[in-house]
Amino acid sequence: MVKGSTTNSLMKHIRDNHNISINGSRQKTNLINMGYYHDYKGYRFIKDVTNKPPYNDFEEITVVYKFDMKIKSLFYPHIMFIETAIKNRILETLVGYGNMDLETVFNKHLTSYQQYQSSDNRYHKAMKSRLQLREKIYSAVSYNYTNKEPVIQHYYHSNKPLPLWAIFEVISLGYLGNFYKCLNNQIKTEVNKRMKTLGTRVNQDGNELSNIIFLLKDLRNSVAHNSIIFDCRFKKANINISVTRYIEEMTGVLNVRFIYITDYFVLLAFLLKQLGVDKSEIQQLIKDLKVSADNLYQKVPHQAYAQIMGSDFRTKIYSLEQFIRN
């Protein structure tokens, strides 16, 4: 039988084995609130468990913990807003084409595969994505029906076709990215115009907006589940170079590689501006980030700060502020 450790014994373990000073009732309370296994062990390293900054005092780890909590609180409402705004613009575009039931949309609009010959490998990849999307959507609908989601149950109990807007209520941001990816290029072009982010840009695969959605998805899920985000360890999606170049081109912010959390703030501010959010609201978001970053700079080793924020944080923020003002 494994014997658990008291908070006092965990504090002794931190002092003796991690060479980090931790004493007193306040730091004990902070450790209890943070959780040794849930967060302390996660905040001891940056990006990789082998990369442990030279922290000497538990207070430094507490500062990183509070920074992480603060930026999650900054991200959350804006990511939720962007998710809803993208869904609404896709719906608004499709409404102009008539029936909005799922089968009609699948048959008439989720047809990106048709731009290729059936002998082309891209045709098979697009068709596979379409079929997987159908399966995932019906799985989400089934799950929500079983869990008595009122909107889903209403349409099934009324023997009515399930409208797309009802489905958008229950699908994840990742499903939304795949949905956009499967749309034909005519629809994608119209959605992009409504987004005011990509204009009429639709590349050969039409994946600009879906790549942006996938970038947001990993961050959104981590924020929603209160996972650690300060060092971008949440990142799973491959970063498409065309997206980073486009964001750099549009914002004037250089070296956007989504290695640092700053880059996600750049993406967030860019989308908020293009979606018509008031400049003052975005400027307040940037100001809050700067205040949090300055506090981090003052209270953790400079090596740790540089690994978290990047050496060009101030340059990026200055360029971002210029973009928002213009």
Secondary structure as UniProt FT lines:
FT   HELIX           7..18
FT   HELIX           24..34
FT   HELIX           36..40
FT   HELIX           41..43
FT   TURN            49..50
FT   HELIX           58..95
FT   TURN            96..97
FT   HELIX           102..108
FT   HELIX           112..115
FT   TURN            118..119
FT   HELIX           121..146
FT   TURN            147..148
FT   HELIX           150..157
FT   TURN            158..159
FT   HELIX           164..168
FT   TURN            169..170
FT   HELIX           173..182
FT   HELIX           185..195
FT   TURN            199..200
FT   HELIX           208..224
FT   TURN            225..226
FT   TURN            230..231
FT   TURN            233..234
FT   HELIX           241..251
FT   HELIX           261..274
FT   TURN            275..276
FT   HELIX           279..299
FT   HELIX           302..309
FT   TURN            311..312
FT   HELIX           313..325
//
